[in-house]
Amino acid sequence: MKATPLSNCERRFLLRAIEERKRLDGRQCYDYRNVRISFGADYGCCIVELGKTRVLAQVSCELVPPKPNRPTEGILFFNLELSPMAAPGFEPGRQTDLLVKLNRLIERCLRNSKCIDTESLCVVAGEKVWQIRLDLHLLNHDGNIIDAASIAGIVALCHFRRPDVSVQGEEVTVYTPEERDPVPLSIHHMPICVSFAFFQQGTYLLVDPSEREERVMDGILVIAMNKHREICTMQSSGGIMLVKEQVLRCSKITAVKVVEITELIQKALEDDQKVRKEGGKFGFAESIPNQKITAFKMGSAAVDTNNVEEEAEEIIMKAEPPAEVSATPILHAPGTAQIGEGIENSWGDLEESDREETAEEEGESEATAFECQKMETEDTSTVMETKRDEPIVVSDSEEEEVVILEPQEVPRKTRTQANPKQENASKKAFNRRRKKKRAAH
């Protein structure tokens, strides 16, 4: 990951705040961010939010041949992906050192701790077993990816249901959820990772570091533990030297945090199972708060529908019948009209000078239109006469009869010249209208 480096001023500010036991988000040194779990419509799909860090987990299964060295055990596969959607520094399709370290830590936390009974995944020994695949996608990066990924992984595995199977001889039958209820996985315990960030060679300690705190830390310690205080895995990175007292202190803090997170996971699973049994609404869309403007819907309000017809009839009986409205047009002045009831025309009658001008314009337009029509009729009549007088030449050849029609050029229409008296009258009328408009303004 190629993150944007912090400036010296920002680095000094963060270290000074840590020395004074203060954090940017207002937490105490040993406080954990809020954990929120929401389930999808299908089994084995969930989103875990650790502060602003979001991880999507999806579990799937299929029947495959077992491994030769373990013919009676199922197969577990884990994969974590860091996409540029979570942070601009992540590059798609590239195995960075951070991605390899996170994948190995998740495998040690979930597979090597034997939290899942792999022998219960066997269908036919040496022939068919269930392969459980856990895909983790980082949706938003705000620090402490491993803790959010471990919580999302164990929640998705606990929520997942595989199809039921029956074996008769060599025939294996896989039932759909409609035929038989899916079977949950056999999970012994829930290992959960808790991360600790160290500053100034272990002098200062923070639980659940954020993204900016991770940039200035000297080292990190990750402890995976279940609620029975059993340490499943432990990893230290960063090149810091930790004494025994520091490790014991971190393990005690981990035991407290793991119990709180385990209770939260169990409560979320019970609530989801209860909603599914009662036939209520579930899924990511239902988990969004409804009292926000950006939500998909608002809360429905109760409406009393009793005696609606009776009340409607009473209102209709008491109402007065509508008055008859005539749609005859109302003529206020020449060239204006109004249909129906509404605001009357405020233009008023035209003045005498305006009437004279409109009359002159109408007469001029009628005269010019009549002259243009007369010219067109004369042109068409001359064309028809010339076509009648044209001779048709027919060849005397016996082989083929050819009729030759010589094209006649149609005379172009000449634009009629307007009468100079009419032009002067129209110009005078136009000038009078312009003067009146200027005087009105």
N, C-alpha and C positions, 0 to 999 in steps of 0.2 A: 504494500500500500504506500503510495506516494502522497502523504498528507501535506498540506500547506504548513511549513514550519512556523513556529511561534516566534515573535520578535523578542528581543532581550527584555524589553519593557514588560511585555505580557508574562514572560517567564518569571521575572522577579516579582511581579504582582501576585501570581499564583503561589509561589513559594512563600512569600511574606504572609499571605492569607492562611496558608496551611500552618505556618509557625504560630500564628495567633489563634489556631483552632477554629477557623472560619472556612466555610465552603461557599461556592458561588450560588448554589441552589438553596442555601439556607439550612442544609442538614447539619447534624452533628457528625463527629468523626466516625461513630459506629452505627449510624442510621443507614437503613436500606431503603431504596426507592420503592414506591408503590408498585405492586405487581397486579396486573389486570389480565384475566383469562377470558377469552371468548371463543366459542365453538362454531364450526361450520355446519352446514346442513347434513353432510355425510359423517359417518363415524371415522375417527382418526385424523380429523382436520381441526386445527386450532391456531389461534394467534395469541402470543404472549407479549405483553407490553411491560417492560422494566423501565419506568420513567418514560423517556422518548425513544428508547431502543425497542424495536418491534421485530419479532421473528415469527415466520409462518412455518408450521410443521404439518406434514402430510405423510400418513402411513399407508402402504399398500402391501399386497401379498400375492403370491402365485405358487403353484405347485412345480417343483423342480427336483431333479435327482440330488441326493445328498452328497456330501464330500466322502471320498473313499475312506479316509481315516476316522470319520464319525458318521456311520451309516444310520444311526438312530437319533440324530439331533438335527433340528432345523437350522436354518441359515439366517443370520442377522446382517444387515447392510445399512451403514449410516453414511450420509453425505450432507455436507454443509456447503452452501454456495454464497459467495459475496458478490453482489451485483453492483454496477454503478448507480443503481437506483437508491441504494442505501447511503453511499458516500461517493463523491466524485473521484476519490483516490483509488477506488477498486477498479480493476481491469477485468473484463469478462473473459472467461476461458483460459485464465492463466493461474497456474499453481504457485502462489506466493508462499513465502515462509510462514506468514501468519495463518494462511488457510490450512497448510499442512499441519501446523501445530494445533490448531483448533480441532481439526478432524481427528487427530490422534488422541487428543484429550477427551473428546466425546466418546470415542470407541472404548477407551479405558474406563470411562465413567459408567457406560451403559452395558457394554459387552463383558469386559473382564470382571466387573463386579457381580456377574451372574444374577442380575436383577430379573431377567426373563428366563423362564423354564424352557429351554430349547428342546428338551425331550418331549414335551407336550405338543410340539409342532410336527412330530413324526406321524405320517399317515400309513405308509408301508415301509418297513425297515429295509434299507438298501435300495429302494426304488423311488419313492416319492415322499418329499417333506415340504413343509411350508417355508418359503423364503419371505421374511419380513423386511421391508425396505422403509427406512425413515429418511425423508428428504426435508432438510431445513433450509429456508431461504431468509436471508437478512433483508428486511424491508427498510429499516432506518437504523443508522448507526449513531448512537450517542454514548458509547462507552460500555465496557463490560459485556462483550458479546457472548463469552463462554457461559456466564450465569443464565442469561436469557435463553440461550440455545439448549442448555441442559434442562431447564424448566419446561420449555416447549416440547422437547423430545419425550420426557417422561409423561407429560400430560397427554400427548398424542397417543403414546403406546397404551396408557391406561384407558383412553377413550375408544380405542380401535376395537372393532369386532370382525373376526374372520368368518367366512362361510362355514356352515356345518358340513361334515363329510361322513359318508358311510362306505364301508368296504365289505363286499360280498365276493369271496374268492379272490380273483384277480381284477375284478371290476371295481373302480372307484367312482362314486357318485358325489358330485358337489351340488348342494342344494342352494337355491336362491333365497334371499331374505323373505320372500313371500311364502315359500314352502316351509322353511324352518328358520327359527330365530338365529341370528349370527352368534358366534361364541367369542367371548372376550379372551384376551391373552392371560396366561398365568404369570403374574408378576409377584415376586417375593418381597421386594422393598423398593423404595424410591430414592435413588441417589441424586443429590442436588449439589451443584458446585457453588461455592462462595469465594469471591476474589478479594484479596487484600493488596493494597498498593502501599509501597514503602518509599519514604523520602529521606534524603540526607543519610544514606547508609543505614536505614532502619530506625532512625531516631523518631520519625513520625509515621503514623499508621492511619490509613483510611479504608473503610469498608465500601464496597460497590463503587469503584472510581468511575467518574464520568469521562467523556472523550478528551476534554482539555486536561484533566488531571492525569490521564494516562500518558500524555505527551511529556510531562515534566517529571514523571516518577522515575526512580532509580531501579526498581524491580517490583515483581508481582509474585504473590503466592496464591495458588488455587487449591482448595481443599474440597473434595467431594465426600459427602457424608450423608447417611440416612438418619431417620428419627431415632433409631436405636443406638446412636452415637458410635456407629461403626464407620471407620474411615475407609472409603472405597478406593480413592486415589489421591495423590498429592503431587503437585508440580510447582517448582520455583524457577523463575527465569529473570534475567536482568543482571546477573553477575554480582548479587549482593550476598553478604555473609550474614546469616541469621543464627542467633543463639537459641538454645533450647527453650528458654523462657518465652521468647517471642512466638515460637511455633505452638507451644502449649496455650498461650494466650489466644492465638488465632483459632485454635481448635475449639476452645470453650465458646468463643463468639459464634463459630460456625454451628455448634450444636443448638444454640438458641435460635439462630436464623432459620435453620433447616426445619425445626419443629413448627415455626410459624408458617413457613411456606408450604409444608406438607398439609397442614390443616386447611390452608386456603385452597390447595389443589383438590382435596377431598370434598370440600364444601361445593366447589365449582362443578365437580363431576356429579355429585348428588343432585344439585339443582338442575343440571341439564338432563339427567336421567328422569327426574320427576316431570319436567316439562314435556319430554317426549312420550312418557306413558300417558299423561293426561291429554295428549293431543294438542297442546298449545303451540304457539309460534316459537321457532328457534332459528338459529343461524346468525351470520354476521350482521345482516340488516336489522334483526330484532335487537341486537346488543347495543346499537347506537342510541344514545339518549334522544327521546322524542321531544324534549322541551327546548331544543335549539333550532335556530333559523335554518341551519344547514342540514338538518335531519331530513330523512325521506318523508316523514309524515308527522302530524301533530296528534296529540291525544284526542280521542273521540269524546264528544259531549253527549250526555243522555238527553233524549228528546221524548216528551210525553205525547204519544199518538192516540190516546184515548179520547173518544167523542169528537174526533176530527170532522166527520161527516156532518154531525148535527150542528157544530159551530159554523161550518162553512155554509150550510143552508140558512141559518139565521142571518149571517152577514149578507147573503145574497138577497134575502127577503127585505131587509132593512135598507138596502142600497137603492138610490133613486135611479130610474131608467135614464140612459144617456140621451141627451138632446139630439134632434136630427140636424145633421150638418149638411148643407148644400155645397156641392162642389162646382157651382157655376162660376166661371171666371169673372173677375171684377176689373173693369177697364178704368184706370185712373187718368190716363193720358194716351195720346197716340204712341204706339210702339212699346207700351208697358202693360202688364196684366198681372193679376194675382188670383190664385186658385185656393179655395179653402180659407179657414180662419187663421189669422196670424197678425203680424205687425204690418200696418198699412205702409204703402209706398210713400216715402217722404220726399221724392224728387219733385212732385208738383207738376202743374201743367207747363208746357213749353211756351216760351215767349213768342211774339209775332215774328220777330226776325228769325228765330230758329225754325219756325214753321215754314217761312219763305225759303230758307236755305235748304231744308229737307225736301220741300216740293221741287225746287230747282234741281237738286241732286237726283231725285227719282226720275224727273223728266229727262235729264241728260243721260242717265243710265239706260232708260228705255229706248232713247233715240239711237245711242251707239249700239245697243243689242240688236235693234231692227236693221240697222245698216249692215252689221256683220252677217246677219242671217240672209239678207238680200244678196250680198256678195257671194256667199257660199252656194246659194241656189243657182246663181248665174254661172259659176265655175263648173258645177256638176252638169248643167244643161249643155254647155259647150263641149264638155268631154264626151257626153253621150252622142251628140251630133257628129263629132269627128269619128267616133267608132262606127256609126252606121254607114258613113260614106266610104270607109276603107274597103278596098277590094280584097277578097280571099284568093290567094294564088294556089291552084291545085296542079300538081305535076301530071304529065301524060304518060308516065312510066307504067308498064304492065307488071313489072316485078313487084313493086310496092307503091302504095299510095301514101303520099306525105302531104300533110297540110302545113303550110308555112304561114305563120302569123307574124307580120312585121310589127315590132313594138313601136308604140306611139308615145312619145314623151308627153307626160301630163304637165300642163303649164303650172308653174308654181304659184301659190297664192300670194298675192301682193297685199301687204298691209295697207289698210285704208287709212288715208290721211284724215285726221280729225278736222273739223271745221274750226278755223282760228277764233270765231266768235264764241263757240262753246268752250274752247280752252281758256279764253280770257274770263268768261263767266265763272268757270270752276275755280280758277286761281283767285278771283275776287272773293268768292264764297269762302275759300280756305283761309285767306288772309283775315277775313272778318271773324271767323271762328277762333283763330289764334289770338287776335286782339282781345276778344271777350274773355278767353281763358286767362290771359295775362292780367287783365283788369280784375278778374275774380280772385286770383292768387294775391 
